[in-house]
Amino acid sequence: MQQSRLDSVHCPTIVLPPMERAKSEGEPVTEPPEGRLSVELVGPRVVLREPRLDDAPALLAAFGDPEVVRYMAIPVQTLETEQQYLKSAMAEAQRNPRREFHLAVALRASGAVIGMARISISSVEHLRGDVGYGIRRDLWNRGYTTEALTCLVNLASRSWACGA
Ligand SMILES: CC(C)(COP(=O)(O)OP(=O)(O)OC[C@H]1O[C@@H](n2cnc3c(N)ncnc32)[C@H](O)[C@@H]1OP(=O)(O)O)[C@@H](O)C(=O)NCCC(=O)NCCS
């Protein structure tokens, strides 16, 4: 994806859960919220939210497709492997500080989950990390992943999100 395209995407907002939101009202968030960090990232057309176990069938529509996993380091997924993945992603979300954000990518208009996007922070000191993403093949080339990545970069730019 071209950097210029990424830059041109509307800046997303990060929606914090009620407790953290209350703390951050009126001023920028500069400290990590206490306890479990749960995020919702809102882009123009997509929302990245914490995954749930019942997202498995929707994710299967993406990662059960051989074309989608072709260049990924995972085999074609089954409902069972999707459920296992979701359980590990949800367990990862309990960590504090949290270095891995595996988020379901959903369409804002319908709430339908179309894939997953992840950012993993490997070095807080050097602001280093990597991202991964995949969405349903019938929805490729509409700019949804560009939006999702913009959300993830925005999240990583918050130092508290990286446990700094
Ligand atoms: C890689 C993948 C996630 C991209 O998803 P996508 O939603 O199609 O990506 P986008 O639509 O944002 O970008 C794809 C192209 O559409 C273009 N595009 C079309 N409409 C756009 C819009 N409205 N806004 C921004 N870009 C748009 C982008 O510029 C980009 O063009 P490019 O390939 O020439 O750079 C998807 O192909 C996929 O799931 N692949 C299988 C999994 C995979 O390989 N993942 C990567 C390894 S982890």
The ligand as a Gaussian input file, in Angstrom:
#p B3LYP/6-31G(d) Opt

LIG

0 1
 C       -3.369000      -7.454000       2.296000
 C       -4.859000      -7.150000       2.482000
 C       -5.179000      -7.201000       3.976000
 C       -5.161000      -5.766000       1.892000
 O       -6.504000      -5.459000       2.231000
 P       -7.354000      -4.369000       1.433000
 O       -8.470000      -3.986000       2.318000
 O       -7.662000      -4.877000       0.095000
 O       -6.321000      -3.177000       1.324000
 P       -6.688000      -1.705000       0.786000
 O       -7.963000      -1.772000       0.023000
 O       -6.611000      -0.763000       1.908000
 O       -5.483000      -1.446000      -0.171000
 C       -5.341000      -2.241000      -1.323000
 C       -5.231000      -1.361000      -2.544000
 O       -6.478000      -0.701000      -2.725000
 C       -6.232000       0.687000      -2.914000
 N       -7.459000       1.386000      -2.545000
 C       -8.626000       1.206000      -3.186000
 N       -9.566000       1.992000      -2.653000
 C       -8.990000       2.684000      -1.663000
 C       -9.468000       3.656000      -0.747000
 N      -10.748000       4.067000      -0.753000
 N       -8.619000       4.137000       0.182000
 C       -7.350000       3.729000       0.218000
 N       -6.845000       2.805000      -0.651000
 C       -7.660000       2.272000      -1.574000
 C       -4.984000       0.934000      -2.097000
 O       -4.279000       2.069000      -2.511000
 C       -4.180000      -0.292000      -2.389000
 O       -3.534000      -0.157000      -3.629000
 P       -2.066000      -0.730000      -3.862000
 O       -2.141000      -2.206000      -3.607000
 O       -1.812000      -0.374000      -5.267000
 O       -1.171000      -0.043000      -2.876000
 C       -5.749000      -8.192000       1.778000
 O       -5.350000      -8.285000       0.443000
 C       -5.645000      -9.551000       2.426000
 O       -6.410000      -9.881000       3.321000
 N       -4.684000     -10.383000       1.930000
 C       -4.485000     -11.688000       2.497000
 C       -3.795000     -11.627000       3.838000
 C       -2.390000     -11.062000       3.732000
 O       -1.638000     -11.414000       2.848000
 N       -2.052000     -10.187000       4.684000
 C       -0.754000      -9.524000       4.691000
 C        0.260000     -10.306000       5.410000
 S       -0.013000     -10.327000       7.164000

